[in-house]
Amino acid sequence: MGHGGNNIIPNVHFRKINGCQSGRKNRVFMRTWLDQAGRKKRRSNARKAKAAKVFPRPAAGLLRPVVHPPTQRYNMKLRLGKGFTLDELKEAKIPRKYAKTIGIAIDHRRRNRCTESLQANVERLKLYMSKLLLFPKKAGAKKVRKGDTPRSELENVAQNTLKDIIPVPKTEKRTRARAITAEEKEASAYKQLKKARTNKHYLGERMKKAKDAAAKET
């Protein structure tokens, strides 16, 4: 940059200072982590205290569904969602009000956009119900309600202390190459989509014709 003309005054805010004063000046911007071991122990003790407080319930809290994160950037991954949909509970034959009492999270706003995710979460619910042990609320033989686990099976029950009650299944990161089959070569995705759009377009007209034909026969 020359000295003449109406030029911008350089102001780049260099923080690192060269020379003998660099160590003394940079010390202000340094952050130490000397309490890492202490924090690790504190977090471990907090987890143990929480698990003891909620015993015999799972330490992770409520059972949550497996969902795909939104946007094209992350939708190939899997993570835990807020709660199960009402359709998933209905498919697993678990009443909505009963699900809240046995540690199942519900999200009435979520929707199932595909059959695969619906079935995956239904299987997750069924697996949870197969391992569920229900403790009677009160002592005494008369206080045992329908659905409670027999007392003989409740002796020495181990608490579920996993981070997730049922771990998120790991997706296969790599797909191995294989030869293209003859059926795949003959199939045309464009023709399938075109046919599906055509069927959707003429669905109402075809239903009307079938209804009129049935009325004439009767």
Disulfide bonds with the S-S distance in Angstrom:
none
